[in-house]
Amino acid sequence: MDMEAQQHVRRQYVVFRVAEEKYGIPIEQVQEVIKSVDITRLPQMPSSIKGIIQLRERVIPIMSLRSHFGQNETEPEDRRIVIVNFSGAFIGLEVDSVDEVLEIPAENIDHLAASLSGAQRHYVDGIGKIDDELIILLKLDHLLEGSERTELDEAIASLDTAETAEE
């Protein structure tokens, strides 16, 4: 694709809120959005992993983005769970609210990873600009790193093993 064609590429993002900020995930990684439900807690999980839910005969781990981003946990009325395909497994991302699906032209996305520090550099894909709003665009595959990712992978593997044994 030539440079001019790349500038006119538009991607769709599911836009949601965590605390006062807006975030976006590419729509092709989102399976569905559900209202928050009761979450079964699992022992010895990273603090951002709240537990698991059952959705259509499938057990799905739930990650609180508020906790993951260092925000105080609250119970917003409009809380939602965004079910995403996370490196080949389904995971639920608990967010304060889901706003909309937005199409963001490539020329409205700033890729700032080099200017960010710490873990943000890995999981922020860029900043989308629509009108006067900024939307932090996330890279799901880099949202969890290190021991947190290992613990989640082990939890998913044990859930998959338990599901297979029940069948």
Secondary structure, DSSP 8 states (H G I E B T S, - for coil): --HHHHHT-EEEEEEEEETTEEEEEEGGGEEEEEE----B--TT--TTEEEEEEETTEEEEEEEHHHHTT------TT-EEEEEEETTEEEEEEESEEEEEEEEEGGGEE--GGG--TTHHHHEEEEEEETTEEEEEE-GGGTS-HHHHHHHHHHHHHHHHHHHHH-
